[in-house]
Amino acid sequence: MTTETLLIELGTEELPPKSLKTLATTFHDQIKAQLDAAKLSYTAMHWYATPRRLAVKVDGLIASQADKAIEKRGPAIDVAFDAEGNASKAAEGWARSNGITVADAERLVTDKGEWLLHKTVEQGKHIEQLIPDMVNHAVAKLPVPKPMRWGSGRTQFIRPVHTLTMLYGEKIIAGETLNVKSNNVVTGHRFHHHGLVAINHADNYETTLREAHVVVDYQERRNTIIEQINIVAKEIDGVVLPDEELLDEVTSLVEWPVVLVGSFDEDFLNVPAEPLIYSMKDHQKYFPVTDVNGKLLNKFIFVSNIASKDPSQVIKGNEKVIRPRLADAEFFFKTDKKQTLESRLTSLESVLFQKQLGTVKAKSERIASLSEFVAQKTGDDKALAYRAGLLSKTDLMSDMVLEFPQVQGTMGKYYAQHDGEPEAVAQALEDQYRPRYAGDSLPEQTIGCAVAIADKVDSLVGIFGINQPPKGDKDPFALRRAAIGLIRIIIEKQLNLDIAELIEKSVELYQDKLSSDDVAKQVLDFISGRYRAYYQDQKIAVDVIQAVLANAPSKPLDFDKRINAVTHFKTLAESATLAAANKRVGNILVKFKGELFSEFNQDLASETAEKELAANFATVKVKVIPLMADKDYQSALTELAALKQPIDNFFDNVMVMADDEQVKTNRLTLLSEIRNSFFAIADISLLQ
């Protein structure tokens, strides 16, 4: 069967750079899914994307579908014909629907009976018949949140479309998408190549466009940028701050990348590095440069979309653009320092945290009190924690943060240092927002931990307290992130805190602002629900997490110890048998309608295996009690594992549900005591 290369390209105006990669991969995936569904074989597929095009190339694509043999079963013979052998209406109707007569039909004979049968062959469609519809379907499925119209037509897409190319080898596939007819011409570089470029064969797509100053392969373009950046950074003895999102965005902005270096006045380095960095990255898409020690240099690296004959002019132009941006940051910094953070507290009264929950000033006061409470529990300086909590949101009213929201907290630290606040307070103002995302660093100091914890708990309690918990993928207050951040801080910083106590204190601080009566339980359950995501990221087995969750400990550090203990227990040879035994005991106890004894009665024990289990359990219990008191769950489970053999003997030789009610209840009491000893750590019956 003939095979050739298929090329599909949609040529547009400049596409949104932050969406380009997603658009391209979705286009590829949609085409692939349809080719697979149509059973059209190929050897490889690749997607391409530049600011002005989305494309897919399919290597070794078969020219048409294989013919398909089809068998259509008709009515059973006893239904198809009457006693005289005349065809029934059912048989004639079936034959007519298949374009044959009853006499033309074959017979299908099986051990279950005999039916009319029509065999036919469905001719496979050529790709020229299939590809246009596939392209239209793929385009319709692209994630386009805000479509636009252009010209006088009613066609809508993310950007105006100028060209459509559908080539199979050197042959143009006729078709139309978004009112643009297929051809073999595409656009070259906007500045380096005027007019359209003809693609004479799908195999020549990349090379033809390269001659037109377009590097159409997204990954190749990205790698070229990385390579050039590294070369240029080395030449100026600098280090480029890593930023994958910025790298993707810049790759999506250019078709012919040329990396250059610019500089700015050293005086701007008197401004904290963070707003300068954000100004370069967010506003100008520049790559900031530091020295080997991480100190910001007055250099920046940028990616141009043209290869200028005089690069110095391009550099001067970019230096001219960045200067007013940096000057703004310098002005904000100097102006903000004229006012202390403490003096900004009153201005927080004009900003709402949430309509039902009050102002940011009120939130700051709650954070301060809750930070003090946390510090008391962890043995830290309560006064410093309160002060840090009180000032935690004041930098939100500074000009710098209003211009660069990303530096909230960080600028608070700088301004607190300028105001002469204690270093622990200054650092806490930055630490309060950590961790900002998965894998982010935690607060550096314990006072920062206190404020970060207080802020997160306050938000969780407040939003749940007005009955606005996250629903589906909607989480406007980022409460899931707050809950996981809370868990991470307490566990990874080894803080002996009880989340239930923190929630209770937060509810108290809100006074009468909360409308939900069950807020404490709701918040605790929500936070507990985040353990699964936290531990699955660490490759902890789901059944281990569920086993500990069944116990519902409210101290994250204690939860973590139990996770480690159960993970270790699961590696023991006895674990599977003991898990099964616990499950069996649980099922028996659920069916038992009476009341258990307060403790096992030795005088009612009659069976040897029963007495041995009770004796072994008594011995193990003496060892386990102090281990549990010390939270040494791993050792406690290891000791309890020694009960495997006595438990096996008990179930093999003792009738638990004895006829004598006293004996039965006594045996169930023993089993319940053993099960409770395990359950005090985790429900091991849930282990797989």
C-alpha positions as CSV (number, residue, x, y, z in Angstrom):
1,M,0.0,0.0,0.0
2,T,1.3,3.5,-0.9
3,T,2.5,5.7,2.0
4,E,3.5,9.3,2.0
5,T,4.1,12.2,4.4
6,L,1.1,14.3,5.4
7,L,1.5,18.0,6.3
8,I,-1.2,20.1,7.8
9,E,-0.5,23.7,8.6
10,L,-2.9,26.5,9.8
11,G,-1.3,29.9,9.2
12,T,-2.5,32.7,11.4
13,E,-1.8,36.1,12.8
14,E,0.4,36.1,16.0
15,L,-1.0,33.6,18.4
16,P,-1.0,34.1,22.2
17,P,2.4,33.0,23.4
18,K,1.3,31.5,26.7
19,S,-1.3,29.4,24.8
20,L,0.8,28.4,21.8
21,K,2.3,25.1,23.1
22,T,-1.1,23.9,24.4
23,L,-2.8,24.8,21.1
24,A,-0.1,22.9,19.1
25,T,-0.1,19.8,21.2
26,T,-3.9,19.7,21.3
27,F,-4.1,20.0,17.5
28,H,-1.6,17.2,17.2
29,D,-3.5,15.0,19.7
30,Q,-6.8,15.6,17.9
31,I,-5.4,14.6,14.5
32,K,-3.7,11.6,16.0
33,A,-6.8,10.4,17.7
34,Q,-8.8,10.6,14.4
35,L,-6.1,8.9,12.4
36,D,-6.1,6.1,14.9
37,A,-9.8,5.8,15.0
38,A,-9.9,5.6,11.2
39,K,-7.3,2.9,11.3
40,L,-4.9,4.8,9.1
41,S,-1.4,3.5,9.9
42,Y,1.7,5.8,10.0
43,T,5.3,5.6,11.2
44,A,5.6,8.9,13.2
45,M,3.9,12.1,14.1
46,H,5.3,15.5,15.0
47,W,3.8,18.9,16.0
48,Y,5.2,22.3,15.0
49,A,4.4,25.7,16.3
50,T,5.5,29.3,15.8
51,P,3.8,32.6,16.6
52,R,2.1,32.4,13.1
53,R,1.3,28.8,12.6
54,L,0.2,25.4,14.1
55,A,1.2,22.4,12.1
56,V,1.3,18.6,12.2
57,K,3.4,16.3,10.0
58,V,2.6,12.6,9.7
59,D,5.4,10.4,8.3
60,G,4.6,7.2,6.4
61,L,0.9,7.7,6.4
62,I,-1.0,5.0,4.4
63,A,-3.0,6.4,1.4
64,S,-6.3,4.9,2.3
65,Q,-8.2,2.7,4.7
66,A,-8.2,-1.0,4.1
67,D,-11.3,-2.5,2.7
68,K,-13.6,-3.9,5.4
69,A,-15.5,-7.2,5.1
70,I,-19.0,-6.7,6.6
71,E,-21.5,-9.4,7.5
72,K,-25.1,-8.4,8.1
73,R,-27.2,-11.0,9.8
74,G,-30.9,-11.0,8.8
75,P,-34.0,-12.7,10.3
76,A,-33.9,-16.3,11.5
77,I,-35.0,-18.7,8.7
78,D,-38.2,-19.7,10.6
79,V,-39.1,-16.0,10.6
80,A,-37.9,-15.2,7.1
81,F,-40.1,-17.7,5.4
82,D,-43.6,-19.1,5.9
83,A,-44.6,-22.7,5.8
84,E,-44.8,-22.6,2.0
85,G,-41.3,-21.2,1.7
86,N,-42.5,-17.6,0.8
87,A,-40.3,-14.8,2.0
88,S,-41.9,-12.8,4.9
89,K,-42.2,-9.0,5.0
90,A,-39.4,-9.0,7.6
91,A,-37.0,-10.8,5.2
92,E,-37.9,-8.6,2.3
93,G,-37.5,-5.4,4.3
94,W,-34.1,-6.6,5.5
95,A,-33.0,-7.5,1.9
96,R,-34.2,-4.2,0.6
97,S,-32.3,-2.3,3.2
98,N,-29.1,-4.1,2.1
99,G,-29.7,-3.5,-1.6
100,I,-30.3,-7.2,-2.5
101,T,-33.2,-9.6,-2.9
102,V,-34.0,-12.4,-0.5
103,A,-32.9,-14.9,-3.1
104,D,-29.4,-13.2,-3.1
105,A,-29.0,-13.7,0.6
106,E,-26.7,-16.4,1.9
107,R,-27.3,-18.6,5.0
108,L,-25.6,-18.5,8.3
109,V,-25.8,-21.9,10.0
110,T,-24.7,-22.3,13.7
111,D,-25.5,-24.8,16.4
112,K,-28.1,-22.3,17.7
113,G,-30.0,-22.0,14.4
114,E,-30.0,-20.6,10.9
115,W,-30.3,-17.0,9.7
116,L,-30.2,-15.0,6.4
117,L,-26.8,-13.4,5.8
118,H,-25.5,-10.7,3.5
119,K,-21.8,-10.4,2.9
120,T,-20.3,-7.2,1.5
121,V,-17.1,-5.3,1.4
122,E,-16.9,-1.7,2.5
123,Q,-14.4,0.2,0.4
124,G,-11.8,2.0,2.5
125,K,-11.8,5.8,2.1
126,H,-8.8,7.6,0.7
127,I,-7.2,10.2,3.0
128,E,-8.3,13.0,0.6
129,Q,-11.8,12.2,1.7
130,L,-10.9,12.0,5.4
131,I,-8.4,14.6,6.2
132,P,-10.5,17.8,5.6
133,D,-13.1,16.7,8.1
134,M,-10.4,15.6,10.5
135,V,-8.8,19.1,10.3
136,N,-12.1,20.9,10.9
137,H,-12.9,18.6,13.9
138,A,-9.4,19.2,15.4
139,V,-9.7,23.0,14.9
140,A,-13.1,23.0,16.6
141,K,-11.6,21.1,19.6
142,L,-8.8,23.6,20.2
143,P,-9.0,25.4,23.6
144,V,-9.9,28.8,22.5
145,P,-11.3,30.8,25.5
146,K,-11.9,34.1,23.6
147,P,-12.5,33.6,19.9
148,M,-12.4,36.7,17.6
149,R,-13.9,37.6,14.3
150,W,-12.2,39.4,11.4
151,G,-13.2,41.0,8.2
152,S,-16.9,41.0,7.3
153,G,-17.5,37.3,7.9
154,R,-18.8,35.5,11.0
155,T,-15.9,33.0,11.2
156,Q,-14.4,32.9,14.7
157,F,-11.0,31.7,15.9
158,I,-8.3,32.7,18.4
159,R,-6.6,34.8,15.7
160,P,-7.3,35.6,12.0
161,V,-6.4,32.7,9.7
162,H,-4.6,33.4,6.4
163,T,-3.4,30.1,5.0
164,L,-4.4,26.4,5.1
165,T,-2.0,23.8,3.9
166,M,-3.0,20.1,3.5
167,L,-0.3,18.2,1.6
168,Y,0.0,14.5,1.0
169,G,3.5,14.2,-0.4
170,E,3.4,16.8,-3.2
171,K,-0.3,16.6,-3.7
172,I,-2.6,19.3,-2.3
173,I,-5.6,17.8,-0.5
174,A,-8.7,19.9,-1.4
175,G,-10.6,21.2,1.5
176,E,-11.6,24.3,3.6
177,T,-11.2,25.3,7.2
178,L,-12.4,28.6,8.7
179,N,-13.3,29.8,5.2
180,V,-9.7,29.3,4.0
181,K,-9.1,26.9,1.1
182,S,-6.2,24.5,1.2
183,N,-3.1,25.3,-0.8
184,N,0.6,24.5,-0.7
185,V,1.7,28.1,0.3
186,V,2.7,29.2,3.8
187,T,4.0,32.4,5.3
188,G,7.8,33.0,5.9
189,H,9.3,35.3,8.4
190,R,7.4,38.5,8.8
191,F,10.5,40.7,8.3
192,H,13.2,38.5,6.7
193,H,11.0,37.0,4.0
194,H,8.2,38.9,2.4
195,G,5.4,37.1,0.6
196,L,4.4,33.4,0.6
197,V,6.5,30.3,0.4
198,A,5.5,27.3,-1.7
199,I,6.0,23.8,-0.1
200,N,6.6,21.5,-3.0
201,H,6.6,18.3,-0.9
202,A,5.5,17.6,2.7
203,D,8.9,16.2,3.5
204,N,10.5,19.6,2.7
205,Y,8.4,21.6,5.2
206,E,11.2,22.3,7.7
207,T,14.0,23.0,5.2
208,T,11.8,25.2,3.0
209,L,10.7,27.3,6.0
210,R,14.3,27.5,7.3
211,E,15.2,29.1,4.0
212,A,12.5,31.7,4.8
213,H,14.0,32.4,8.2
214,V,11.5,30.3,10.2
215,V,12.7,27.6,12.6
216,V,9.3,25.8,12.7
217,D,10.2,23.1,15.1
218,Y,9.3,24.4,18.6
219,Q,11.7,22.2,20.6
220,E,14.6,23.0,18.2
221,R,13.9,26.7,18.6
222,R,13.8,26.4,22.3
223,N,17.0,24.4,22.4
224,T,18.7,27.0,20.2
225,I,17.6,29.8,22.6
226,I,19.0,27.8,25.6
227,E,22.3,27.2,23.8
228,Q,22.7,30.8,22.8
229,I,21.8,32.1,26.2
230,N,24.4,29.8,27.8
231,I,27.1,31.0,25.4
232,V,26.2,34.7,26.0
233,A,26.0,34.3,29.8
234,K,29.4,32.7,29.8
235,E,30.9,35.5,27.8
236,I,29.8,38.1,30.4
237,D,30.7,35.8,33.4
238,G,27.0,35.7,34.4
239,V,24.4,33.1,35.4
240,V,20.9,33.2,34.0
241,L,18.1,32.6,36.5
242,P,16.2,29.5,35.4
243,D,12.6,30.1,34.4
244,E,10.9,27.4,32.2
245,E,7.7,29.4,31.8
246,L,9.6,32.4,30.5
247,L,11.6,30.2,28.2
248,D,8.5,28.7,26.7
249,E,6.9,32.1,26.3
250,V,9.9,33.6,24.5
251,T,10.1,30.5,22.3
252,S,6.5,31.2,21.4
253,L,7.2,34.8,20.5
254,V,10.0,34.3,17.9
255,E,10.5,32.4,14.6
256,W,14.2,33.2,14.1
257,P,15.8,33.5,17.5
258,V,18.8,35.7,18.0
259,V,20.1,36.1,21.6
260,L,21.6,39.5,22.6
261,V,22.8,41.2,25.8
262,G,21.8,44.6,27.1
263,S,22.7,46.6,30.2
264,F,21.3,49.2,32.5
265,D,22.6,51.8,35.0
266,E,24.3,50.2,38.0
267,D,22.5,52.7,40.3
268,F,19.3,50.7,39.8
269,L,21.0,47.9,41.7
270,N,20.3,49.9,44.9
271,V,16.7,48.7,44.5
272,P,15.9,45.2,45.8
273,A,16.6,42.6,43.1
274,E,13.1,41.1,43.2
275,P,11.1,43.9,41.6
276,L,13.9,44.5,39.1
277,I,13.8,40.8,38.1
278,Y,10.0,40.8,37.8
279,S,10.1,44.0,35.7
280,M,12.6,42.4,33.3
281,K,10.9,39.0,33.1
282,D,7.2,39.9,33.3
283,H,7.1,43.2,31.4
284,Q,9.9,42.8,28.9
285,K,10.4,39.0,28.7
286,Y,14.1,39.5,29.4
287,F,16.4,37.0,31.3
288,P,18.0,38.6,34.3
289,V,21.6,37.8,35.0
290,T,23.4,37.3,38.3
291,D,27.0,36.6,39.3
292,V,28.1,33.2,40.5
293,N,27.0,34.2,44.1
294,G,23.5,35.0,43.0
295,K,23.9,38.8,43.1
296,L,22.0,40.6,40.3
297,L,24.1,42.2,37.6
298,N,23.2,45.3,35.5
299,K,22.9,43.0,32.5
300,F,20.0,41.3,30.9
301,I,19.7,38.8,28.0
302,F,16.9,39.0,25.5
303,V,15.8,37.1,22.4
304,S,15.2,39.0,19.3
305,N,13.0,37.8,16.4
306,I,15.4,39.3,13.7
307,A,19.0,38.9,12.7
308,S,19.9,42.6,12.4
309,K,22.9,43.8,10.4
310,D,23.5,46.2,13.3
311,P,22.7,44.4,16.5
312,S,23.8,47.4,18.6
313,Q,20.7,49.3,17.4
314,V,18.5,46.4,18.6
315,I,20.3,46.4,22.0
316,K,20.0,50.2,22.4
317,G,16.3,49.9,21.7
318,N,15.8,47.3,24.4
319,E,17.9,49.2,26.8
320,K,15.8,52.3,26.2
321,V,12.6,50.4,26.9
322,I,13.8,48.8,30.1
323,R,15.1,52.0,31.7
324,P,11.7,53.6,32.5
325,R,10.5,50.3,33.9
326,L,13.5,50.2,36.3
327,A,13.1,53.9,37.1
328,D,9.5,53.2,38.2
329,A,10.7,50.5,40.6
330,E,13.4,52.8,41.9
331,F,10.8,55.6,42.4
332,F,8.4,53.3,44.2
333,F,11.1,52.0,46.5
334,K,12.3,55.5,47.5
335,T,8.7,56.7,48.0
336,D,7.6,53.6,50.0
337,K,10.4,54.0,52.5
338,K,9.1,57.4,53.6
339,Q,6.3,55.6,55.4
340,T,6.6,52.9,57.9
341,L,4.8,49.6,57.7
342,E,3.1,50.2,61.0
343,S,1.7,53.5,59.7
344,R,0.0,51.6,56.8
345,L,-2.1,49.5,59.2
346,T,-5.0,52.0,59.2
347,S,-5.1,52.0,55.4
348,L,-5.8,48.2,55.5
349,E,-9.3,49.1,56.8
350,S,-10.2,50.3,53.3
351,V,-9.4,46.9,51.8
352,L,-11.8,44.0,52.0
353,F,-10.5,40.5,52.6
354,Q,-14.0,39.1,52.0
355,K,-17.3,40.9,52.2
356,Q,-18.7,38.8,55.0
357,L,-15.4,38.4,56.8
358,G,-14.3,42.0,57.0
359,T,-11.2,44.0,56.1
360,V,-7.6,43.0,55.6
361,K,-6.9,45.0,58.8
362,A,-9.2,42.6,60.7
363,K,-7.5,39.7,59.1
364,S,-4.1,41.0,60.1
365,E,-5.3,41.3,63.7
366,R,-6.6,37.7,63.7
367,I,-3.3,36.5,62.1
368,A,-1.4,38.3,64.8
369,S,-3.4,36.6,67.6
370,L,-3.2,33.2,66.0
371,S,0.5,33.6,65.3
372,E,1.0,34.3,69.0
373,F,-1.0,31.2,69.8
374,V,1.2,29.1,67.5
375,A,4.4,30.5,68.9
376,Q,3.2,29.7,72.4
377,K,2.6,26.1,71.4
378,T,6.0,25.8,69.7
379,G,8.0,27.7,72.4
380,D,8.9,30.7,70.3
381,D,8.8,34.4,71.1
382,K,5.1,35.3,71.3
383,A,5.7,39.0,71.0
384,L,7.7,38.7,67.8
385,A,5.1,36.4,66.3
386,Y,2.3,38.8,67.2
387,R,4.2,41.7,65.7
388,A,5.0,39.8,62.5
389,G,1.3,38.8,62.1
390,L,0.1,42.3,62.7
391,L,2.4,43.8,60.0
392,S,2.0,40.8,57.6
393,K,-0.3,42.5,55.1
394,T,0.9,46.1,55.4
395,D,3.2,46.0,52.3
396,L,0.1,45.4,50.2
397,M,-0.6,49.1,50.4
398,S,2.9,50.1,49.1
399,D,3.3,51.5,45.6
400,M,5.8,48.8,44.8
401,V,3.5,45.9,45.6
402,L,0.6,47.6,43.9
403,E,2.8,47.7,40.7
404,F,4.4,44.3,41.2
405,P,2.0,42.0,43.2
406,Q,4.5,39.1,42.9
407,V,6.8,40.8,45.4
408,Q,4.3,41.0,48.2
409,G,5.9,39.8,51.4
410,T,9.4,40.2,49.9
411,M,9.0,44.0,49.9
412,G,7.5,43.7,53.4
413,K,10.8,42.2,54.5
414,Y,12.9,45.0,53.0
415,Y,10.6,47.7,54.4
416,A,10.6,46.1,57.8
417,Q,14.4,46.1,57.8
418,H,14.4,49.7,56.8
419,D,12.0,50.5,59.7
420,G,14.3,48.8,62.2
421,E,11.9,45.9,63.0
422,P,13.6,42.8,64.5
423,E,15.1,40.5,61.8
424,A,12.8,37.6,62.7
425,V,9.8,39.9,62.1
426,A,11.2,41.1,58.8
427,Q,11.9,37.6,57.6
428,A,8.5,36.4,58.7
429,L,6.8,38.9,56.4
430,E,8.4,37.2,53.4
431,D,8.0,33.7,54.9
432,Q,4.2,34.0,55.4
433,Y,3.4,33.1,51.8
434,R,5.5,30.0,51.6
435,P,5.1,27.5,50.2
436,R,3.6,29.3,47.2
437,Y,3.4,26.2,45.0
438,A,4.3,22.5,45.0
439,G,7.9,22.0,45.8
440,D,8.5,25.6,46.9
441,S,10.7,26.3,49.9
442,L,9.3,26.5,53.4
443,P,9.6,29.5,55.8
444,E,13.2,29.9,56.9
445,Q,12.5,30.7,60.6
446,T,10.0,29.6,63.2
447,I,8.3,33.0,63.5
448,G,7.7,32.9,59.8
449,C,6.2,29.4,60.2
450,A,3.9,30.8,62.9
451,V,2.6,33.6,60.6
452,A,2.4,31.3,57.5
453,I,0.3,28.8,59.6
454,A,-1.9,31.5,61.0
455,D,-2.6,33.0,57.6
456,K,-3.5,29.7,56.1
457,V,-5.7,28.5,59.0
458,D,-7.5,31.9,59.1
459,S,-8.4,31.7,55.4
460,L,-9.5,28.1,55.6
461,V,-11.7,28.7,58.7
462,G,-13.1,32.0,57.3
463,I,-14.1,30.7,53.8
464,F,-15.5,27.5,55.1
465,G,-17.3,29.4,57.9
466,I,-19.3,31.3,55.3
467,N,-20.1,28.1,53.4
468,Q,-17.9,28.8,50.3
469,P,-15.6,25.7,50.2
470,P,-13.8,24.8,47.0
471,K,-16.1,23.0,44.5
472,G,-14.8,21.0,41.6
473,D,-11.9,22.8,40.0
474,K,-13.0,26.2,41.5
475,D,-10.9,27.3,44.4
476,P,-10.7,31.1,44.2
477,F,-9.0,31.4,47.6
478,A,-6.5,28.6,46.9
479,L,-7.6,26.7,50.0
480,R,-6.3,23.4,48.7
481,R,-2.8,24.9,48.3
482,A,-3.1,26.5,51.8
483,A,-4.1,23.1,53.3
484,I,-1.2,21.2,51.7
485,G,1.2,24.1,52.6
486,L,0.0,23.9,56.2
487,I,0.7,20.1,56.3
488,R,4.1,20.6,54.8
489,I,5.2,23.3,57.2
490,I,4.1,21.4,60.3
491,I,5.6,18.0,59.2
492,E,8.8,19.2,57.5
493,K,9.6,21.7,60.2
494,Q,8.8,19.2,62.9
495,L,6.3,21.3,64.7
496,N,4.2,19.6,67.4
497,L,1.0,21.3,66.6
498,D,-2.6,20.1,66.7
499,I,-4.6,21.4,63.7
500,A,-7.8,20.9,65.7
501,E,-6.6,23.3,68.3
502,L,-5.5,25.9,65.7
503,I,-9.0,25.7,64.0
504,E,-10.7,26.1,67.4
505,K,-8.7,29.1,68.2
506,S,-9.3,30.6,64.7
507,V,-13.1,30.1,65.1
508,E,-12.9,31.9,68.4
509,L,-11.1,34.8,66.8
510,Y,-13.7,35.2,64.1
511,Q,-16.4,35.7,66.8
512,D,-19.8,36.0,65.2
513,K,-18.7,36.4,61.6
514,L,-19.1,32.7,60.7
515,S,-22.4,31.3,59.6
516,S,-21.6,27.6,59.5
517,D,-22.2,25.7,62.8
518,D,-20.0,22.8,61.7
519,V,-17.0,24.8,60.4
520,A,-14.4,23.2,62.7
521,K,-15.2,19.6,61.5
522,Q,-15.5,20.7,57.9
523,V,-12.0,22.4,57.9
524,L,-10.4,19.5,59.7
525,D,-11.9,17.0,57.3
526,F,-10.8,19.2,54.3
527,I,-7.2,19.4,55.6
528,S,-7.2,15.6,56.3
529,G,-8.3,15.1,52.8
530,R,-5.0,16.7,51.5
531,Y,-2.8,14.1,53.2
532,R,-3.5,11.7,50.3
533,A,-2.1,14.1,47.7
534,Y,0.9,15.0,49.9
535,Y,2.0,11.4,50.5
536,Q,1.2,10.1,47.1
537,D,3.7,12.7,45.8
538,Q,6.2,10.8,48.0
539,K,5.2,7.5,46.5
540,I,3.5,6.3,49.7
541,A,1.0,3.5,49.0
542,V,-2.7,4.6,49.0
543,D,-3.7,1.8,51.4
544,V,-1.2,3.0,53.9
545,I,-2.5,6.5,53.8
546,Q,-6.1,5.2,54.1
547,A,-5.1,3.0,57.1
548,V,-3.8,6.1,59.0
549,L,-6.6,8.4,57.9
550,A,-9.1,5.9,59.4
551,N,-7.6,6.9,62.8
552,A,-8.0,10.6,62.0
553,P,-5.1,12.0,64.0
554,S,-5.2,15.8,64.0
555,K,-1.5,16.3,64.6
556,P,0.3,16.2,61.2
557,L,3.6,15.3,62.8
558,D,1.9,12.4,64.6
559,F,0.2,11.4,61.3
560,D,3.6,11.3,59.6
561,K,5.0,9.0,62.3
562,R,2.1,6.6,61.8
563,I,2.6,6.7,58.0
564,N,6.2,5.7,58.4
565,A,5.3,3.0,61.0
566,V,2.6,1.4,58.8
567,T,4.9,1.6,55.7
568,H,7.5,-0.4,57.6
569,F,4.9,-2.8,59.1
570,K,3.7,-3.6,55.5
571,T,7.2,-4.9,54.7
572,L,7.0,-7.5,57.5
573,A,6.1,-11.1,56.7
574,E,3.3,-11.1,59.3
575,S,1.5,-8.0,57.9
576,A,-0.7,-9.6,55.3
577,T,-2.0,-12.3,57.8
578,L,-2.6,-9.7,60.6
579,A,-4.4,-7.3,58.2
580,A,-6.7,-10.1,57.1
581,A,-7.3,-11.1,60.8
582,N,-8.1,-7.5,61.7
583,K,-10.6,-7.3,58.9
584,R,-12.1,-10.6,60.0
585,V,-12.4,-9.4,63.6
586,G,-14.0,-6.1,62.4
587,N,-16.6,-8.0,60.3
588,I,-17.5,-10.2,63.3
589,L,-17.8,-7.3,65.7
590,V,-20.1,-5.4,63.3
591,K,-22.5,-8.3,63.4
592,F,-22.4,-8.7,67.2
593,K,-25.4,-6.9,68.7
594,G,-24.5,-7.4,72.4
595,E,-22.2,-5.4,74.7
596,L,-18.5,-6.5,75.2
597,F,-17.0,-6.9,78.6
598,S,-14.8,-4.1,80.0
599,E,-11.9,-6.5,79.8
600,F,-11.1,-10.2,79.0
601,N,-12.0,-12.6,81.8
602,Q,-9.4,-15.4,82.2
603,D,-11.8,-17.5,84.2
604,L,-14.1,-17.9,81.2
605,A,-11.2,-19.1,78.9
606,S,-11.4,-22.8,78.3
607,E,-9.4,-23.5,75.1
608,T,-5.6,-23.7,75.0
609,A,-5.3,-21.5,72.0
610,E,-7.5,-19.0,73.6
611,K,-5.4,-18.9,76.8
612,E,-2.2,-18.7,74.8
613,L,-3.5,-15.7,72.7
614,A,-4.6,-13.9,75.9
615,A,-1.2,-14.6,77.6
616,N,0.8,-13.4,74.5
617,F,-1.3,-10.3,74.2
618,A,-0.8,-9.4,77.8
619,T,2.9,-9.7,77.4
620,V,3.0,-7.6,74.2
621,K,0.6,-5.1,75.7
622,V,3.1,-4.3,78.5
623,K,5.7,-3.5,75.9
624,V,3.4,-1.6,73.6
625,I,2.0,0.9,76.1
626,P,5.2,2.8,76.8
627,L,6.1,2.7,73.1
628,M,2.7,4.3,72.3
629,A,3.3,6.9,75.0
630,D,6.6,7.8,73.2
631,K,4.9,7.9,69.8
632,D,7.2,5.1,68.7
633,Y,4.6,3.5,66.4
634,Q,7.0,1.6,64.4
635,S,8.3,-0.4,67.3
636,A,4.8,-0.8,68.7
637,L,3.6,-2.4,65.4
638,T,6.6,-4.6,65.3
639,E,5.8,-5.9,68.8
640,L,2.2,-6.4,67.9
641,A,3.3,-8.4,64.8
642,A,4.5,-11.1,67.2
643,L,0.8,-12.0,67.8
644,K,0.5,-13.5,64.3
645,Q,1.0,-17.1,65.3
646,P,-1.2,-17.0,68.4
647,I,-3.9,-15.3,66.4
648,D,-3.6,-18.0,63.6
649,N,-3.8,-20.8,66.2
650,F,-6.8,-19.1,67.9
651,F,-8.8,-18.9,64.6
652,D,-7.8,-22.5,63.7
653,N,-8.8,-24.1,67.0
654,V,-11.4,-21.9,68.7
655,M,-15.0,-21.3,67.9
656,V,-15.4,-17.6,68.4
657,M,-19.2,-17.6,68.2
658,A,-19.7,-20.2,71.0
659,D,-23.2,-21.2,72.1
660,D,-22.5,-20.0,75.6
661,E,-23.1,-16.2,75.5
662,Q,-20.6,-15.5,78.2
663,V,-17.8,-17.4,76.5
664,K,-18.7,-15.8,73.1
665,T,-18.7,-12.3,74.5
666,N,-15.4,-13.0,76.4
667,R,-13.7,-14.2,73.2
668,L,-15.0,-11.2,71.2
669,T,-13.7,-8.9,74.0
670,L,-10.2,-10.4,73.6
671,L,-10.3,-9.9,69.8
672,S,-11.6,-6.4,70.2
673,E,-8.8,-5.5,72.6
674,I,-6.2,-6.8,70.1
675,R,-7.8,-5.0,67.2
676,N,-8.0,-1.7,69.2
677,S,-4.3,-2.0,70.0
678,F,-3.6,-2.0,66.2
679,F,-6.3,0.6,65.5
680,A,-4.7,3.0,68.1
681,I,-2.0,3.4,65.4
682,A,-3.9,2.7,62.1
683,D,-6.6,0.5,60.7
684,I,-4.4,-2.2,59.3
685,S,-7.4,-4.1,58.0
686,L,-7.3,-1.7,55.0
687,L,-3.9,-2.8,53.9
688,Q,-3.9,-4.7,50.6
